[in-house]
């Protein structure tokens, strides 16, 4: 089973943000119709295959949960983009990247820098 936990509701987002007080949460916003997003998804899978960090991973599919993506942007103050990753600690965005910067190397560097790894 993939550590990428699909988020489909505001309540699930609230639980993930609350969990960020205990351990970092990495939110990944993905689009099924974007080629760049497909490459980013492959990069996230490569990152996870190398051994996921001890954090929570959340997945938001923009086509089916745009309201949730918009709520993430509003609550965290990070403009919506797809693909996009946002690292959250204590309910605050501490790092984010989009498009071609969503790759295994940059995600791992951010986790080491911001998630205590």
Buried (B, 14 or more C-beta within 10 A) or exposed (E): EEBBBEBEEBEBBBBBBEBBEEEBBBBBBBBEEBEBBBBBBEBBEBBBEEEBBEBBBBBBBBEEBBEBBEBBBEBBEBEBBBBBBBBBBEBEBBBBBBBEBBBBEBBBEBBEEBBEE
